[in-house]
Amino acid sequence: MENWRVEIGDGKEAVKIIVFIVGLAIAAAGGVIAYRAIFLEPASAVLVTETQVRELPNTLRVVGGIAMLIVGACLAFFGARRGRQ
């Protein structure tokens, strides 16, 4: 029987694949958190004026979700880029 070996090189490709997958997961989670905080979750505050009642979304969760989305997208982008040849 022959020995079969899979060579990945110096390991940079495997790290780039892992960074890409982790970046996608973080971006997806951040997008879901931001979407739910803006549109689906109950409001964290209610603003009552003389003319109207407004519900305000949980600003901290919205900002945190958008930050996760941006960081995850950057990770995925840099993981998908080709290195110097």
MIKE-427390 format. One line per field, with one value per residue (C-alpha): residue in three letters; x, z, y. Coordinates in Angstrom, 1 decimal, always signed. Last residue first. Example, Ala and Ser with C-alpha at 12.3 -4.5 7.8 and 13.67 -1.06 7.14 Angstrom:
! residues 2
type = SER:ALA
u = +13.7:+12.3
w = +7.1:+7.8
v = -1.1:-4.5
This chain:
! residues 85
type = GLN:ARG:GLY:ARG:ARG:ALA:GLY:PHE:PHE:ALA:LEU:CYS:ALA:GLY:VAL:ILE:LEU:MET:ALA:ILE:GLY:GLY:VAL:VAL:ARG:LEU:THR:ASN:PRO:LEU:GLU:ARG:VAL:GLN:THR:GLU:THR:VAL:LEU:VAL:ALA:SER:ALA:PRO:GLU:LEU:PHE:ILE:ALA:ARG:TYR:ALA:ILE:VAL:GLY:GLY:ALA:ALA:ALA:ILE:ALA:LEU:GLY:VAL:ILE:PHE:VAL:ILE:ILE:LYS:VAL:ALA:GLU:LYS:GLY:ASP:GLY:ILE:GLU:VAL:ARG:TRP:ASN:GLU:MET
u = +3.3:+2.1:-1.0:-4.3:-7.2:-9.9:-8.7:-8.3:-11.9:-13.3:-11.5:-12.8:-16.4:-16.1:-14.9:-17.7:-20.5:-19.2:-19.2:-22.8:-23.9:-22.3:-23.8:-27.3:-26.9:-25.8:-28.6:-31.4:-34.1:-36.2:-40.0:-41.8:-45.0:-46.4:-47.7:-47.0:-43.8:-43.3:-40.0:-40.1:-36.9:-35.4:-37.7:-38.8:-36.7:-37.6:-36.5:-33.4:-32.1:-32.9:-31.2:-28.1:-27.8:-28.3:-25.8:-23.2:-23.8:-23.3:-20.1:-18.7:-19.4:-17.9:-14.8:-14.4:-14.6:-12.1:-9.7:-9.8:-9.2:-6.3:-4.7:-4.9:-3.3:-0.5:+0.5:+3.9:+2.6:-0.7:+0.7:-1.7:+0.0:-1.0:+1.2:+1.2:+0.0
w = -5.1:-2.6:-0.8:-2.4:-0.6:+0.9:+4.5:+4.2:+3.0:+5.6:+8.4:+7.1:+6.8:+10.3:+11.7:+9.8:+10.9:+14.5:+14.6:+13.1:+15.8:+18.6:+17.4:+17.2:+20.5:+22.2:+20.6:+21.9:+19.5:+20.3:+20.4:+19.6:+21.1:+19.3:+19.5:+23.0:+23.3:+24.7:+23.9:+24.7:+25.5:+25.0:+22.2:+21.7:+19.4:+15.7:+13.6:+14.9:+17.5:+15.4:+12.4:+14.4:+16.0:+12.7:+11.0:+13.8:+13.7:+9.9:+10.1:+12.9:+10.9:+7.7:+9.5:+11.1:+7.7:+6.1:+9.0:+8.9:+5.2:+5.5:+8.3:+6.1:+3.2:+5.4:+6.6:+4.9:+2.0:+2.5:+1.6:+1.6:+2.0:+0.7:+1.7:-0.8:+0.0
v = +35.5:+38.1:+36.8:+36.3:+37.8:+35.5:+35.7:+39.5:+39.8:+37.3:+39.2:+42.5:+41.2:+39.9:+43.2:+45.1:+42.8:+42.7:+46.5:+46.5:+44.1:+46.1:+49.3:+47.8:+46.1:+49.3:+51.3:+49.1:+50.3:+53.4:+53.2:+56.4:+57.9:+60.9:+64.5:+65.7:+63.6:+60.1:+58.3:+54.6:+52.8:+49.3:+48.4:+44.9:+42.8:+42.5:+45.4:+47.2:+44.8:+41.8:+43.2:+44.2:+40.8:+39.0:+41.1:+40.6:+36.8:+36.7:+38.9:+36.7:+33.5:+34.9:+36.1:+32.6:+31.0:+33.4:+33.2:+29.4:+29.3:+31.8:+29.7:+26.6:+28.4:+29.7:+26.3:+26.0:+23.9:+22.1:+18.7:+15.8:+12.5:+9.1:+6.2:+3.4:+0.0
